Amino acid sequence: MTPTETRPTVSVVLPCFNAHAYLTQAVDSVRKQTFRDLEIIIVNDGSTDPQTLSLLDSFPDGIRVIHQENRGLSGARNRGFEEARGRYVLPLDCDDWLDPTYVEKCLAAVADKGEHVFAFAHLYLEGDESGPLAKNFNGFEQLFLNQLPYCLFMPKSLWAEAGGYDETMRQGFEDWEFNIRLCLGNVTGIAIEEPLFHYRVSSTGMLKSISMGKFAELWGHIQSKHRGGYTWSSLLRRRREWRGTSSTYPSWLLLGFLAMYRVLPNPVFNAVFRSAMRFSHTRRTAAKRNQHVSPAS
């Protein structure tokens, strides 16, 4: 950066790997933000698809495109954060998009609240699932299931203090593990209670096609990284601390979930988990929404 250049307030980081089908929509949603003092950083994580490479070459100079060898989603996000010039950074996957006021409302929520705070908005599901989905910040529940979106608006210094995303987690849940590190620290999460984040759900995406089928193994890795947070005494203490905060599931169910994980072999637990997901918050919300839809005349 030259002495005459000024730093933007916000950097939006978009990891990209062979994603020409959706990337333009994601970028356009950032360019249409009502808050204008921001930069767009696309991290090309070793794309090989000619259409993606051609699209990346077509973006105007105002959009920074950084090329690197494939390091996975965590590595692409970390590179984007490293390159970000803004005080605040927002990661956005290239198949999702934002409502125009997302950045403005998140910035207003965290302004003047220091470096240990982040903001996020409720989701609007797109693709295989559809409709609004509320998300809450509960530092007890977060240890059991990822109830925070990955699209967290945070000071760059908070990402650095947390140590960035775990680049060994190339089968998913890297955002969950990062969010747990935030929750175990002295960090405040602020929810924007509007569905401003459009999250694409696909049976071919990493979450459904890989991560959910390896839940036991990936959660086991998370627990091994944060052993102190998963002792029974620590969990019961955090349960007391977060009592009264909005939660998606009752605490007794979450503790029973952990007890089951600790006694069942991974393949059996994964089968139980897949069966239980039929009654997940997302599915229950969708069912309730469908009940209120009037039949077509």
Secondary structure, DSSP 4 states (H G I P E B T S, - for coil): --TT----SEEEEEEESS-HHHHHHHHHHHHT-S---EEEEEEEES---HHHHHHHHHS-TTEEEEEE---HHHHHHHHHHHH--SSEEEE--TT-EE-TTHHHHHHHHHTTS-SSEEEEEEEEEEETS-EEE-----TTGGGTS--S-S--BEEHHHHHHHT---TT-TTS-HHHHHHHHHHHSS-EEEEEEEEEEEEEE-TTSHIIIIIGGGHHHHHHHHHHHTGGGGSHHHHHHHHHHHTTS--SS-HHHHHHHHHHHHHS-HHHHHHHHHHHGGGSHHHHHHHHHHHTSPPP-
